[in-house]
């Protein structure tokens, strides 16, 4: 059946499992909206393209499926580039489809005109391509989904000229079978098994690319200790006695790593935002397991490099683990002592936050999915809040943008209807995307929004003081956040004690609309 190409694209996406699209319509991309309802896809109207992109990000992290966004030419695409950059840093599968002008080289003064829109998007995406025909558009969509399934997931951008979106086109080809990633078999991990068999103090570093429910069993069977990156929290589950937690950024972690006689890093970049130092600290051999050759070839210079995904590696390791003699070199007492020391360090650097975090953790169900922003509350929580399950805490780690938490939490809540989702934001970062509260109200999301309001850019103020710079431009006038939330139709609360905060949070999980919960340092 012939339809305008803009409508055919929505039908193609539906056939490939897309059930939600985030975006904002405009005169340049309205043809993309012709087929959304007809295809049976839900559209979520954001208040800003940055919000649409973060919603797609949050949806993708919650489901593992690509988050899809529709935006207009020029400013619409520019506005979503920050979420695309965040998704690139954090390996999030996102597909952004935009319109573009039919001709830019021989014309000027057009609405939304840019010098090179495609190239601008490519700076923050895995790739950015223009589809000048229907078949090219279909081929690029097919390529994007193939790469989401097989390669390191990262944002892709497809732009289609307005005239092509309006032109009649045949339906897209029926979905093709995705390629199968080569299975990892026990012989493929034989070098690691040999090294584990003689190690007395093996140490695993589990990152966001580890994706397996076998790690607790593997670590227990091997007698191995572990660290996790912030993205890998929960891999070992709760209360594994040899889990050093997400404390890689603590200076003392380098001493622990140096004491290991084998270090195995799985699905972890070991970059600046993981370590906050140049060197990992290992003196023994390092094994790297990762899909990305760029990671395998970095300055850490691993002795053994395996290009494979963390889940396949875990299964192959588990299949042969009976032949490995369990290690006996780690003691749970040294792990407990290190963790207690590091928690005290965290509390000393940012005093007064840990008790609030502990109370909030106790108030939320263990399976709550949390989206946090760039705020001191989240920085502390990422180190001291142990997760029962992996992939439940999402933070803008690499690109490090402000304004992430609320729209990403909306995307996650849309994906997790009936399951608990929560947002943690700071007062300044909340300004960036607080208009998306209207979306959460429209959708009737039971979303607790914990707003940590210390009245300033406290992290920047502290950094200026450490750098012997007189604090400047770190205080902004805040609105009455509770009345603002109520103006959007949300609920609000300003608890005066930790007990009251816990009751408010629990009630918010069952409320018919989001609840903004303003918390200040005075609560403790």
SULNOR-V944199 format. One record per residue. N is the residue number from 1. D_FIRST is the distance of its C-alpha to the first C-alpha in Angstrom with 1 decimal. Layout:
n = <N & N>
d_first = <D_FIRST & D_FIRST>
//
This chain:
n = <1 & 2 & 3 & 4 & 5 & 6 & 7 & 8 & 9 & 10 & 11 & 12 & 13 & 14 & 15 & 16 & 17 & 18 & 19 & 20 & 21 & 22 & 23 & 24 & 25 & 26 & 27 & 28 & 29 & 30 & 31 & 32 & 33 & 34 & 35 & 36 & 37 & 38 & 39 & 40 & 41 & 42 & 43 & 44 & 45 & 46 & 47 & 48 & 49 & 50 & 51 & 52 & 53 & 54 & 55 & 56 & 57 & 58 & 59 & 60 & 61 & 62 & 63 & 64 & 65 & 66 & 67 & 68 & 69 & 70 & 71 & 72 & 73 & 74 & 75 & 76 & 77 & 78 & 79 & 80 & 81 & 82 & 83 & 84 & 85 & 86 & 87 & 88 & 89 & 90 & 91 & 92 & 93 & 94 & 95 & 96 & 97 & 98 & 99 & 100 & 101 & 102 & 103 & 104 & 105 & 106 & 107 & 108 & 109 & 110 & 111 & 112 & 113 & 114 & 115 & 116 & 117 & 118 & 119 & 120 & 121 & 122 & 123 & 124 & 125 & 126 & 127 & 128 & 129 & 130 & 131 & 132 & 133 & 134 & 135 & 136 & 137 & 138 & 139 & 140 & 141 & 142 & 143 & 144 & 145 & 146 & 147 & 148 & 149 & 150 & 151 & 152 & 153 & 154 & 155 & 156 & 157 & 158 & 159 & 160 & 161 & 162 & 163 & 164 & 165 & 166 & 167 & 168 & 169 & 170 & 171 & 172 & 173 & 174 & 175 & 176 & 177 & 178 & 179 & 180 & 181 & 182 & 183 & 184 & 185 & 186 & 187 & 188 & 189 & 190 & 191 & 192 & 193 & 194 & 195 & 196 & 197 & 198 & 199 & 200 & 201 & 202 & 203 & 204 & 205 & 206 & 207 & 208 & 209 & 210 & 211 & 212 & 213 & 214 & 215 & 216 & 217 & 218 & 219 & 220 & 221 & 222 & 223 & 224 & 225 & 226 & 227 & 228 & 229 & 230 & 231 & 232 & 233 & 234 & 235 & 236 & 237 & 238 & 239 & 240 & 241 & 242 & 243 & 244 & 245 & 246 & 247 & 248 & 249 & 250 & 251 & 252 & 253 & 254 & 255 & 256 & 257 & 258 & 259 & 260 & 261 & 262 & 263 & 264 & 265 & 266 & 267 & 268 & 269 & 270 & 271 & 272 & 273 & 274 & 275 & 276 & 277 & 278 & 279 & 280 & 281 & 282 & 283 & 284 & 285 & 286 & 287 & 288 & 289 & 290 & 291 & 292 & 293 & 294 & 295 & 296 & 297 & 298 & 299 & 300 & 301 & 302 & 303 & 304 & 305 & 306 & 307 & 308 & 309 & 310 & 311 & 312 & 313 & 314 & 315 & 316 & 317 & 318 & 319 & 320 & 321 & 322 & 323 & 324 & 325 & 326 & 327 & 328 & 329 & 330 & 331 & 332 & 333 & 334 & 335 & 336 & 337 & 338 & 339 & 340 & 341 & 342 & 343 & 344 & 345 & 346 & 347 & 348 & 349 & 350 & 351 & 352 & 353 & 354 & 355 & 356 & 357 & 358 & 359 & 360 & 361 & 362 & 363 & 364 & 365 & 366 & 367 & 368 & 369 & 370 & 371 & 372 & 373 & 374 & 375 & 376 & 377 & 378 & 379 & 380 & 381 & 382 & 383 & 384 & 385 & 386 & 387 & 388 & 389 & 390 & 391 & 392 & 393 & 394 & 395 & 396 & 397 & 398 & 399 & 400 & 401 & 402 & 403 & 404 & 405 & 406 & 407 & 408 & 409 & 410 & 411 & 412 & 413 & 414 & 415 & 416 & 417 & 418 & 419 & 420 & 421 & 422 & 423 & 424 & 425 & 426 & 427 & 428 & 429 & 430 & 431 & 432 & 433 & 434 & 435 & 436 & 437 & 438 & 439 & 440 & 441 & 442 & 443 & 444 & 445 & 446 & 447 & 448 & 449 & 450 & 451 & 452 & 453 & 454 & 455 & 456 & 457 & 458 & 459 & 460 & 461 & 462 & 463 & 464 & 465 & 466 & 467 & 468 & 469 & 470 & 471 & 472 & 473 & 474 & 475 & 476 & 477 & 478 & 479 & 480 & 481 & 482 & 483 & 484 & 485 & 486 & 487 & 488 & 489 & 490 & 491 & 492 & 493 & 494 & 495 & 496 & 497 & 498 & 499 & 500 & 501 & 502 & 503 & 504 & 505 & 506 & 507 & 508 & 509 & 510 & 511 & 512 & 513 & 514 & 515 & 516 & 517 & 518 & 519 & 520 & 521 & 522 & 523 & 524>
d_first = <0.0 & 3.8 & 6.5 & 10.1 & 11.3 & 13.7 & 11.2 & 9.4 & 13.0 & 13.9 & 11.3 & 12.7 & 16.1 & 15.7 & 14.9 & 18.1 & 20.2 & 20.4 & 21.3 & 23.2 & 22.8 & 25.9 & 26.1 & 26.8 & 24.5 & 25.7 & 24.8 & 23.9 & 21.4 & 20.1 & 16.6 & 16.7 & 17.6 & 14.7 & 12.7 & 15.9 & 16.6 & 13.2 & 13.1 & 16.6 & 18.6 & 22.1 & 23.1 & 26.8 & 28.2 & 31.1 & 33.9 & 34.0 & 31.8 & 34.6 & 34.3 & 30.6 & 31.3 & 34.1 & 32.1 & 29.5 & 32.6 & 34.1 & 31.0 & 30.7 & 34.4 & 34.3 & 31.4 & 31.4 & 27.7 & 26.5 & 26.9 & 24.1 & 24.9 & 23.1 & 25.7 & 26.1 & 27.6 & 31.4 & 33.3 & 30.5 & 30.3 & 34.1 & 34.5 & 32.5 & 34.4 & 37.3 & 35.2 & 33.6 & 37.1 & 38.2 & 35.3 & 36.3 & 39.9 & 39.1 & 36.4 & 33.7 & 30.0 & 28.2 & 25.0 & 25.3 & 22.4 & 23.5 & 22.7 & 25.1 & 26.5 & 25.2 & 28.8 & 32.0 & 34.5 & 35.0 & 34.6 & 36.5 & 36.9 & 33.2 & 32.3 & 32.2 & 33.1 & 34.5 & 36.2 & 34.0 & 31.7 & 30.2 & 33.8 & 35.0 & 32.4 & 33.3 & 36.8 & 35.9 & 32.9 & 32.6 & 30.5 & 28.7 & 26.2 & 24.2 & 20.6 & 20.5 & 17.1 & 13.8 & 15.0 & 18.3 & 17.0 & 15.3 & 18.5 & 20.8 & 19.2 & 19.6 & 23.1 & 24.1 & 23.4 & 25.1 & 28.1 & 28.2 & 28.7 & 31.2 & 33.1 & 35.0 & 32.5 & 32.5 & 30.3 & 27.7 & 26.4 & 23.3 & 23.2 & 20.4 & 21.5 & 20.7 & 19.3 & 16.8 & 15.8 & 15.2 & 13.4 & 9.8 & 8.5 & 6.2 & 6.1 & 9.8 & 11.7 & 12.9 & 16.2 & 19.1 & 22.6 & 24.8 & 27.9 & 31.0 & 33.9 & 37.1 & 39.2 & 42.6 & 45.3 & 49.0 & 50.4 & 48.3 & 50.2 & 53.5 & 55.1 & 54.5 & 55.9 & 59.0 & 59.6 & 59.0 & 61.5 & 64.3 & 63.4 & 65.6 & 63.8 & 60.1 & 57.9 & 54.1 & 52.2 & 48.8 & 46.2 & 42.7 & 41.3 & 43.2 & 40.7 & 42.5 & 44.3 & 47.0 & 49.0 & 51.6 & 52.4 & 52.6 & 54.9 & 57.1 & 57.4 & 58.3 & 60.6 & 58.7 & 58.7 & 55.7 & 54.6 & 51.1 & 49.4 & 48.2 & 44.7 & 46.1 & 48.1 & 48.1 & 47.6 & 51.1 & 50.8 & 53.6 & 57.3 & 57.1 & 60.7 & 60.1 & 57.3 & 58.4 & 55.4 & 53.5 & 56.7 & 56.0 & 56.7 & 60.2 & 62.7 & 64.4 & 61.3 & 62.2 & 65.5 & 63.8 & 61.4 & 64.4 & 66.1 & 63.3 & 63.9 & 60.1 & 57.2 & 53.6 & 50.9 & 47.4 & 44.3 & 46.6 & 46.7 & 50.4 & 49.9 & 51.8 & 50.1 & 50.9 & 54.5 & 55.8 & 58.0 & 57.5 & 58.7 & 57.7 & 61.4 & 61.2 & 64.2 & 62.9 & 60.0 & 56.5 & 53.4 & 50.0 & 46.8 & 43.6 & 40.2 & 40.9 & 43.3 & 44.3 & 45.8 & 47.5 & 49.2 & 50.5 & 54.2 & 54.9 & 55.3 & 54.5 & 56.5 & 53.6 & 49.9 & 47.1 & 43.5 & 41.7 & 40.1 & 42.6 & 41.2 & 41.4 & 44.9 & 46.0 & 45.0 & 46.7 & 49.7 & 49.9 & 49.7 & 52.9 & 54.7 & 57.3 & 58.9 & 59.6 & 62.9 & 62.4 & 63.8 & 66.7 & 67.3 & 65.6 & 67.3 & 65.5 & 68.4 & 67.7 & 64.0 & 64.9 & 67.6 & 65.2 & 62.5 & 65.1 & 66.5 & 63.1 & 62.2 & 65.5 & 64.7 & 61.4 & 63.2 & 65.9 & 63.6 & 61.6 & 64.0 & 63.1 & 59.5 & 59.8 & 61.1 & 58.2 & 55.8 & 57.6 & 57.5 & 53.8 & 53.0 & 55.0 & 53.1 & 49.6 & 48.3 & 48.2 & 44.4 & 43.8 & 41.5 & 43.1 & 41.8 & 44.7 & 45.4 & 47.9 & 51.0 & 54.3 & 53.6 & 50.7 & 52.7 & 55.4 & 53.1 & 51.2 & 54.6 & 56.2 & 53.4 & 53.0 & 49.5 & 49.3 & 45.8 & 44.0 & 41.1 & 42.1 & 43.6 & 41.5 & 43.2 & 42.3 & 44.6 & 44.1 & 42.9 & 45.0 & 43.3 & 44.6 & 42.3 & 40.3 & 41.4 & 40.1 & 36.4 & 36.2 & 37.8 & 35.2 & 32.5 & 34.5 & 35.2 & 31.5 & 31.0 & 34.2 & 34.2 & 37.4 & 39.0 & 41.6 & 40.7 & 43.3 & 43.6 & 46.8 & 47.2 & 50.1 & 51.1 & 50.5 & 47.1 & 45.9 & 46.2 & 43.3 & 40.6 & 42.3 & 39.9 & 37.3 & 39.6 & 37.6 & 34.5 & 36.5 & 37.8 & 34.5 & 33.2 & 36.5 & 37.3 & 40.7 & 41.5 & 45.1 & 45.5 & 48.9 & 50.1 & 53.0 & 54.9 & 57.8 & 57.7 & 57.2 & 55.6 & 58.1 & 57.0 & 57.3 & 60.7 & 61.9 & 60.8 & 62.6 & 65.7 & 65.6 & 65.3 & 68.2 & 66.1 & 66.9 & 63.8 & 61.9 & 58.7 & 58.1 & 58.4 & 55.8 & 56.1 & 54.1 & 52.9 & 53.7 & 50.9 & 51.3 & 51.2 & 48.2 & 46.3 & 47.3 & 46.2 & 42.6 & 43.1 & 43.9 & 47.1 & 49.9 & 53.2 & 56.1 & 57.9 & 61.5 & 62.0 & 60.2 & 60.5 & 58.9 & 56.1 & 55.3 & 55.2 & 52.9 & 50.5 & 50.4 & 49.8 & 47.0 & 45.0 & 44.7 & 44.4 & 41.5 & 41.1 & 42.2 & 45.9 & 47.5 & 50.7 & 53.0 & 55.5 & 58.3 & 60.9 & 63.5 & 62.0 & 64.1>
//
